[in-house]
Amino acid sequence: MEHPPQITSTRILVVGESMRRVIEAGLLVAVAAAVLAFGGTAPQFFAITQGIILLLGTVHLLTGRRSSATLARLPVAVPFLLIALVLLQIIPLPLSLARVLGTSLPDLPRRSYFTVSAAPYDTISHLLQLATYITAFYLILRLCEEQKAKKRLVVSLLAIGVFEAFYGLIQYLTGWQQIFTYVKKFYLEEATGTYVNRNHFAGLMELVLPLALVPLVLGRVRRERLAIVALFAVMPIAALFLSASRGGIVSFCVQLALLTYLLLRRRGLGKHLLGVAAVLLAALLMVTWLGVGQILQRFSSFQSLEVTEGKRAAMRRGSWHIFLDHPLAGTGLGTLQIVYPPYETLYDAKIVNHSHNDYLEALAETGVLGGSCCAWFLAALLLKSFSRFRQNDFSFVGALQLSGIVACAGLLVHALVDFNFHIPANLWLFLFMAHLATAEIQQPPSASPTQRHHRSSRNP
């Protein structure tokens, strides 16, 4: 017995909506698991997260409907170009192409072929990570085509960030320096949440705090929720300061400066600067009450617990020279630790696995080809986000767009002195905020313009 077309169509829509909810829940579980498990840096835990993301991507590819209207304003082809470059780095190539691809002769093996990557196994491992990031980015783009799903993701990610901030404050106040059952060995006087490194914890705070700060400053919060949203804005700021991460605090100051500049640039928004000042004052009072001595001591010293300033400078120089020796295609994704020792100029008996500058590390490992892809993505992010800002009506969803700009700016600045883009959880959140910064927010078609404006101008 055949069912009427209307019933069949309804069933397809119901199944599609159910599948969308499953993918949304799975994505949130994967991101939350990455954040809680040391930011996704523990291989045994991150493998589980990778499996979830890749499974969700496969399910969506097999069951999802293609959408003719995309809300993405970023060059989505860039990740696939990066995959093509990484594949080029690991496949055997004839020796005649060595000089063309920037591989110097002393590096070549004594056989009839070579690989651009100095450590193909490590590059393959990072290729799998790259595929996971791209899949997560694709899922974010598809889920955020629905406005309600986007708001649920925003609220969920803000909740994760507030939990991390609260966890970090508990660590600082009580001296209980553990990550669940794991006893910390470093940063025993700072807030790190469930992260091992305070700088990466600060990067997480930079990404999540604008989600509460910007709507609060713009007055896009219901009165009955004002206190809780204010707390959600102040806690991450306080936790960031109590992490004693100089790069994080400087990046937060850049975020505030950018927010102030953007508010002044648009007529009628200068009045909201009082909101910025009020939130910042509340956060500073909270930090002062909790203890500011550690922060002042941290800024008065040019030594950091894990890496001295001289060592950081040496790593940046070494990474730059690696790029100069392998300019076109780099040494292979994920190979810095293998390639770096001959370029070491300040030996301290510690392994260098990252150069503490994401931009230089990207150039060293992927050369001009990979650097161009990254520059293309970042240029599109900046141009599209500021173009969208000029059209912003500063409704609640418009406040989220501004939140994306502020969040991305903070992490991009922090990347000059650290490697937050190599922390899976932080990279996923950055991609989500990049989407917020550049996406066109579509209102439900069933509502009238007046109803849409009223509904979008307040936090649901």
PLY file of the C-alpha trace (Angstrom):
ply
format ascii 1.0
element vertex 460
property float x
property float y
property float z
element edge 459
property int vertex1
property int vertex2
end_header
0.00 0.00 0.00
1.47 3.31 -1.07
1.41 6.28 1.26
0.24 9.71 0.04
3.07 12.03 -1.02
2.24 14.41 1.84
2.74 11.70 4.47
5.98 10.52 2.86
7.30 14.08 2.75
6.36 14.64 6.39
8.16 11.46 7.45
11.28 12.52 5.57
11.22 15.88 7.33
10.77 14.25 10.74
13.61 11.81 10.12
15.81 14.64 8.85
15.08 16.76 11.92
15.77 13.84 14.24
19.05 13.14 12.49
19.99 16.82 12.76
19.34 16.72 16.51
21.47 13.58 16.86
24.35 15.22 14.98
23.99 18.39 17.05
24.06 16.45 20.31
26.98 14.33 19.14
28.98 17.39 18.11
28.42 19.02 21.51
29.43 15.82 23.30
32.61 15.61 21.22
33.59 19.25 21.86
32.76 19.00 25.57
34.79 15.80 25.85
37.75 17.47 24.15
37.58 20.48 26.48
37.28 18.37 29.62
40.06 15.95 28.58
42.98 18.42 28.73
41.66 20.44 25.78
41.94 17.42 23.49
45.70 17.10 23.84
45.67 13.60 25.36
45.85 11.17 22.39
43.93 8.36 24.09
40.97 10.63 24.84
41.14 12.64 21.64
40.93 9.42 19.61
37.43 8.94 21.03
36.48 12.48 20.09
37.90 11.99 16.60
35.83 8.84 16.19
32.64 10.67 17.18
33.28 13.57 14.78
34.18 11.37 11.81
31.19 9.11 12.47
28.85 12.10 12.59
30.34 13.41 9.36
29.81 10.07 7.65
26.21 9.84 8.89
25.47 13.36 7.71
27.07 12.70 4.34
24.92 9.61 3.84
21.63 10.95 5.20
21.84 14.73 5.05
20.09 16.88 2.51
22.07 19.26 0.38
21.28 22.90 1.04
21.21 25.38 -1.79
21.56 28.30 0.57
24.76 28.43 2.57
25.31 30.85 5.41
29.07 30.48 5.28
31.07 33.48 4.22
34.43 31.79 4.51
36.42 30.08 1.72
35.40 26.50 2.51
37.71 25.27 -0.27
40.78 26.19 1.80
40.65 23.12 4.10
40.49 20.82 1.09
43.45 22.57 -0.50
45.35 21.96 2.74
44.45 18.27 2.56
45.74 18.16 -1.02
48.99 19.77 0.13
49.44 17.29 2.99
48.82 14.40 0.59
51.52 15.87 -1.65
53.85 15.89 1.37
53.48 12.15 2.07
53.33 10.54 -1.35
56.63 9.27 -2.90
57.93 11.68 -5.54
60.80 11.41 -8.04
64.08 12.99 -6.98
63.90 15.37 -9.91
61.16 17.31 -8.10
63.20 17.79 -4.94
64.60 21.21 -5.74
61.30 22.36 -7.24
59.51 21.61 -3.96
62.23 23.18 -1.85
63.72 20.01 -0.38
67.46 20.48 0.01
69.80 17.76 -1.22
71.39 16.92 2.18
67.90 15.98 3.39
67.30 13.47 0.62
67.40 9.72 1.23
69.64 7.45 -0.84
66.90 6.01 -3.01
65.08 6.86 -6.22
62.24 8.76 -4.56
61.63 11.12 -1.66
58.79 12.57 0.38
58.40 16.23 1.20
57.55 15.28 4.77
60.54 14.61 6.98
58.40 12.21 9.02
55.56 10.77 6.91
54.03 8.84 9.82
53.65 12.02 11.89
52.22 13.84 8.88
49.64 11.09 8.31
48.64 11.34 11.97
48.16 15.09 11.63
46.29 14.57 8.37
43.71 12.56 10.32
43.45 15.42 12.80
43.01 17.87 9.94
40.21 15.72 8.51
38.54 15.77 11.93
38.73 19.58 12.13
37.32 19.97 8.62
34.48 17.56 9.38
33.62 19.45 12.55
33.70 22.75 10.63
31.40 21.33 7.97
28.96 20.06 10.63
28.98 23.48 12.29
28.12 25.17 8.99
25.23 22.79 8.34
23.79 22.87 11.85
23.98 26.66 12.02
21.76 27.03 8.96
18.95 26.72 11.50
18.82 29.73 13.81
17.52 27.77 16.81
20.30 25.22 16.46
22.85 28.03 16.36
21.47 29.52 19.57
21.55 26.14 21.28
25.19 25.72 20.26
26.02 29.20 21.58
24.37 28.52 24.93
26.00 25.11 25.24
29.50 26.38 24.43
29.05 29.30 26.82
28.02 26.84 29.53
31.15 24.78 28.88
33.30 27.91 29.13
31.65 29.05 32.37
32.17 25.59 33.87
35.85 25.78 32.94
36.11 29.26 34.48
34.41 28.07 37.67
36.71 25.03 37.81
39.75 27.26 37.42
38.57 29.60 40.19
38.07 26.62 42.51
41.62 25.47 41.75
43.00 28.91 42.56
40.97 29.52 45.72
41.25 26.10 47.35
44.66 24.96 46.15
43.05 21.75 44.88
45.28 21.54 41.84
43.81 18.53 40.09
42.12 17.87 36.77
39.52 15.43 38.02
41.70 12.52 39.24
44.90 13.74 37.54
47.22 15.62 39.91
48.81 18.61 38.20
52.60 18.81 38.04
52.88 22.35 36.71
51.08 25.67 37.24
50.22 24.81 40.83
49.39 28.41 41.74
47.34 29.37 38.68
43.89 28.64 37.32
44.00 26.19 34.41
40.58 24.49 34.53
40.78 21.07 32.92
43.71 22.23 30.75
47.31 21.37 31.54
48.70 24.67 30.23
47.52 28.03 31.59
48.08 29.74 28.22
45.70 27.37 26.47
43.16 27.78 29.27
43.44 31.54 28.73
42.83 30.93 25.01
39.61 29.11 25.85
38.47 32.03 28.02
39.22 34.48 25.19
36.92 32.50 22.93
33.92 32.10 25.24
33.77 35.33 27.22
32.56 37.50 24.28
29.43 35.30 24.03
28.21 36.82 27.30
30.14 40.09 27.33
28.98 41.54 23.99
25.19 40.87 24.37
25.43 42.23 27.91
27.21 45.41 26.82
24.76 45.97 23.94
21.78 45.50 26.25
20.46 42.42 24.40
19.69 40.50 27.58
16.35 40.19 29.30
16.13 41.95 32.63
15.37 38.78 34.57
18.52 37.18 33.13
20.79 40.19 33.53
22.48 39.02 36.75
23.28 35.52 35.53
24.60 36.76 32.16
26.74 39.36 33.97
28.18 36.56 36.11
28.81 34.53 32.97
30.79 37.47 31.56
32.76 38.28 34.71
33.78 34.72 35.66
35.75 33.95 32.46
37.50 37.33 32.66
38.50 36.71 36.27
39.63 33.17 35.45
41.71 34.48 32.54
43.52 36.95 34.82
44.05 34.30 37.50
45.64 32.02 34.93
48.52 34.55 34.96
48.96 34.08 31.21
50.62 37.21 29.89
49.70 36.37 26.32
46.10 35.76 27.36
45.81 39.01 29.31
47.37 41.05 26.49
45.04 39.38 23.99
42.05 40.21 26.19
43.16 43.85 26.28
43.28 43.78 22.47
39.75 42.35 22.47
38.53 45.20 24.67
40.29 47.77 22.48
38.73 46.29 19.35
35.26 46.19 20.92
35.63 49.81 22.01
36.78 50.85 18.54
33.91 49.08 16.81
31.34 50.59 19.18
32.75 54.08 18.60
32.76 53.54 14.86
29.01 52.99 14.70
26.80 55.94 15.53
24.66 55.55 18.59
26.78 52.77 20.09
29.20 54.93 22.05
26.81 54.88 24.99
27.53 51.16 25.39
31.11 51.92 26.41
29.81 52.39 29.94
28.70 48.76 29.81
32.21 47.69 28.80
33.69 49.70 31.65
31.19 48.32 34.17
31.88 44.69 33.26
35.63 45.24 33.26
35.47 46.99 36.63
33.44 44.13 38.11
35.97 41.62 36.80
38.94 43.58 38.15
37.28 43.93 41.55
36.70 40.19 41.59
40.33 39.52 40.66
41.56 41.95 43.31
39.39 40.28 45.92
40.60 36.82 44.93
44.26 37.83 44.81
46.27 39.95 42.40
49.78 39.31 43.73
50.46 36.34 41.45
49.48 38.36 38.38
51.72 41.31 39.27
54.60 38.96 39.98
54.03 37.24 36.65
54.17 40.51 34.70
57.21 41.76 36.61
59.24 38.74 35.45
60.36 37.94 31.93
60.72 34.28 32.82
57.93 31.79 32.41
57.72 28.44 34.12
57.96 26.35 31.01
59.82 28.50 28.45
62.04 31.55 28.92
61.67 34.56 26.66
65.09 33.82 25.19
64.00 30.28 24.38
60.83 31.53 22.71
62.85 33.91 20.56
65.24 31.10 19.65
62.33 28.85 18.63
60.90 31.56 16.42
64.27 32.07 14.72
64.68 28.33 14.25
61.21 28.00 12.73
61.91 30.87 10.37
65.14 29.25 9.18
63.34 25.96 8.65
60.93 27.81 6.38
63.78 29.47 4.51
65.35 26.06 3.85
62.00 24.52 2.76
60.10 27.50 1.32
57.57 25.98 -1.05
55.93 23.00 0.67
57.58 22.97 4.10
58.89 19.94 5.95
55.54 18.20 6.44
52.59 18.78 8.72
53.43 17.84 12.31
57.18 17.46 11.74
58.57 20.45 13.64
59.72 18.29 16.54
61.68 16.05 14.16
63.19 18.81 12.03
63.99 21.38 14.71
67.11 19.95 16.51
69.66 21.02 13.84
68.24 24.55 14.06
68.51 24.68 17.86
70.47 27.74 19.04
69.57 27.73 22.75
69.70 24.22 24.16
67.94 23.62 27.49
67.51 19.81 27.37
63.81 20.18 26.51
62.05 18.86 23.43
60.63 21.54 21.12
57.33 20.28 19.71
55.86 23.70 18.90
57.49 27.03 18.11
55.16 29.16 20.29
54.11 31.05 17.18
51.39 29.36 15.15
52.08 31.42 12.04
55.79 30.62 11.86
55.11 26.96 12.62
52.59 26.80 9.78
55.17 28.28 7.39
57.86 25.85 8.56
55.65 22.78 8.13
53.65 23.73 5.02
55.71 26.41 3.29
54.35 29.15 1.08
51.62 26.85 -0.25
50.16 26.14 3.17
50.82 29.66 4.39
48.89 31.06 1.43
45.90 28.88 2.26
45.94 30.05 5.87
46.38 33.68 4.82
43.45 33.32 2.41
41.23 31.96 5.16
42.23 34.66 7.67
41.91 37.48 5.12
38.42 36.27 4.22
37.56 36.05 7.92
38.64 39.63 8.57
37.12 41.15 5.43
33.81 39.32 5.64
33.39 39.83 9.37
33.95 43.59 9.20
31.75 43.81 6.11
29.01 42.01 8.04
29.60 44.35 10.99
28.78 47.38 8.83
25.40 45.79 8.04
24.73 44.70 11.62
21.44 45.82 13.20
22.71 44.82 16.67
19.82 42.59 17.51
20.69 39.63 19.74
21.88 37.60 16.76
23.80 40.67 15.61
25.48 40.78 19.02
26.60 37.20 18.43
28.20 38.29 15.16
30.18 40.94 17.02
31.07 38.32 19.64
32.60 36.21 16.88
34.78 39.10 15.70
36.05 39.86 19.20
36.70 36.19 20.03
38.63 35.49 16.81
40.73 38.63 17.23
41.81 37.54 20.71
43.01 34.10 19.66
44.71 35.42 16.53
46.76 37.81 18.66
47.54 35.09 21.20
48.79 32.85 18.37
51.77 35.20 17.96
53.26 33.94 21.24
51.73 30.49 21.72
50.21 27.51 19.91
46.48 27.60 20.72
45.64 26.50 17.18
47.26 23.16 17.99
44.83 22.60 20.87
41.86 20.73 19.32
39.15 22.13 21.58
40.34 25.71 21.08
40.59 25.27 17.31
37.03 23.92 17.12
35.72 26.85 19.14
37.67 29.25 16.94
36.06 27.79 13.82
32.62 28.18 15.40
33.35 31.79 16.33
34.69 32.40 12.81
31.35 31.21 11.48
29.47 33.53 13.86
31.64 36.43 12.72
30.96 35.92 9.01
27.57 34.22 8.69
24.40 35.91 7.52
21.73 35.44 10.17
18.44 34.49 8.55
15.20 35.12 10.39
12.35 32.57 10.37
10.28 33.18 7.21
6.98 32.67 8.98
7.30 35.73 11.19
6.43 39.27 10.18
9.21 41.87 10.09
7.94 43.47 13.31
7.78 40.14 15.09
11.23 39.15 13.82
12.76 42.39 15.06
11.11 42.05 18.46
12.13 38.41 18.82
15.74 38.86 17.66
16.38 41.98 19.71
16.29 40.02 22.95
18.00 36.97 24.27
15.58 34.05 23.86
0 1
1 2
2 3
3 4
4 5
5 6
6 7
7 8
8 9
9 10
10 11
11 12
12 13
13 14
14 15
15 16
16 17
17 18
18 19
19 20
20 21
21 22
22 23
23 24
24 25
25 26
26 27
27 28
28 29
29 30
30 31
31 32
32 33
33 34
34 35
35 36
36 37
37 38
38 39
39 40
40 41
41 42
42 43
43 44
44 45
45 46
46 47
47 48
48 49
49 50
50 51
51 52
52 53
53 54
54 55
55 56
56 57
57 58
58 59
59 60
60 61
61 62
62 63
63 64
64 65
65 66
66 67
67 68
68 69
69 70
70 71
71 72
72 73
73 74
74 75
75 76
76 77
77 78
78 79
79 80
80 81
81 82
82 83
83 84
84 85
85 86
86 87
87 88
88 89
89 90
90 91
91 92
92 93
93 94
94 95
95 96
96 97
97 98
98 99
99 100
100 101
101 102
102 103
103 104
104 105
105 106
106 107
107 108
108 109
109 110
110 111
111 112
112 113
113 114
114 115
115 116
116 117
117 118
118 119
119 120
120 121
121 122
122 123
123 124
124 125
125 126
126 127
127 128
128 129
129 130
130 131
131 132
132 133
133 134
134 135
135 136
136 137
137 138
138 139
139 140
140 141
141 142
142 143
143 144
144 145
145 146
146 147
147 148
148 149
149 150
150 151
151 152
152 153
153 154
154 155
155 156
156 157
157 158
158 159
159 160
160 161
161 162
162 163
163 164
164 165
165 166
166 167
167 168
168 169
169 170
170 171
171 172
172 173
173 174
174 175
175 176
176 177
177 178
178 179
179 180
180 181
181 182
182 183
183 184
184 185
185 186
186 187
187 188
188 189
189 190
190 191
191 192
192 193
193 194
194 195
195 196
196 197
197 198
198 199
199 200
200 201
201 202
202 203
203 204
204 205
205 206
206 207
207 208
208 209
209 210
210 211
211 212
212 213
213 214
214 215
215 216
216 217
217 218
218 219
219 220
220 221
221 222
222 223
223 224
224 225
225 226
226 227
227 228
228 229
229 230
230 231
231 232
232 233
233 234
234 235
235 236
236 237
237 238
238 239
239 240
240 241
241 242
242 243
243 244
244 245
245 246
246 247
247 248
248 249
249 250
250 251
251 252
252 253
253 254
254 255
255 256
256 257
257 258
258 259
259 260
260 261
261 262
262 263
263 264
264 265
265 266
266 267
267 268
268 269
269 270
270 271
271 272
272 273
273 274
274 275
275 276
276 277
277 278
278 279
279 280
280 281
281 282
282 283
283 284
284 285
285 286
286 287
287 288
288 289
289 290
290 291
291 292
292 293
293 294
294 295
295 296
296 297
297 298
298 299
299 300
300 301
301 302
302 303
303 304
304 305
305 306
306 307
307 308
308 309
309 310
310 311
311 312
312 313
313 314
314 315
315 316
316 317
317 318
318 319
319 320
320 321
321 322
322 323
323 324
324 325
325 326
326 327
327 328
328 329
329 330
330 331
331 332
332 333
333 334
334 335
335 336
336 337
337 338
338 339
339 340
340 341
341 342
342 343
343 344
344 345
345 346
346 347
347 348
348 349
349 350
350 351
351 352
352 353
353 354
354 355
355 356
356 357
357 358
358 359
359 360
360 361
361 362
362 363
363 364
364 365
365 366
366 367
367 368
368 369
369 370
370 371
371 372
372 373
373 374
374 375
375 376
376 377
377 378
378 379
379 380
380 381
381 382
382 383
383 384
384 385
385 386
386 387
387 388
388 389
389 390
390 391
391 392
392 393
393 394
394 395
395 396
396 397
397 398
398 399
399 400
400 401
401 402
402 403
403 404
404 405
405 406
406 407
407 408
408 409
409 410
410 411
411 412
412 413
413 414
414 415
415 416
416 417
417 418
418 419
419 420
420 421
421 422
422 423
423 424
424 425
425 426
426 427
427 428
428 429
429 430
430 431
431 432
432 433
433 434
434 435
435 436
436 437
437 438
438 439
439 440
440 441
441 442
442 443
443 444
444 445
445 446
446 447
447 448
448 449
449 450
450 451
451 452
452 453
453 454
454 455
455 456
456 457
457 458
458 459
